[in-house]
Amino acid sequence: MKQIIKSISLIGLILLMGSVAYLETEFFNFDEKVSRPVSSDFKTDEELPSLENILDDSREANGYLVETYQEYEVYRNKNGIITKTVPTGNFSSIRYKIDQK
């Protein structure tokens, strides 16, 4: 009789631990995200910048052509005309091997 009670207690404990473990998983708390439709006629007067790399320097060095570009925040109005450019301070360089013939 004591053996049966121990077995039932052990099975109950295992089931309880399994239930608690299931409740703590992310599958139990899974909420389906519902997205709202986005209106395409959203209007803003705020100009948002785009980042553009503009050629700053071009030189030959050790058999290579080295081009240096500076990154700018470019602001355009709704007609696409540039209204403001702000340098970000980021530079990048590209090296091209010059063919020596």
Secondary structure, DSSP 4 states (H G I P E B T S, - for coil): -HHHHHHHHHHHHHHHHHHHHHHTSTTTT-----PPPPPTT----PPPPEEEEEEEEEEEETTEEEEEEEEEEEEE-TTS-EEEEEEEEEEEEEEEEPP--
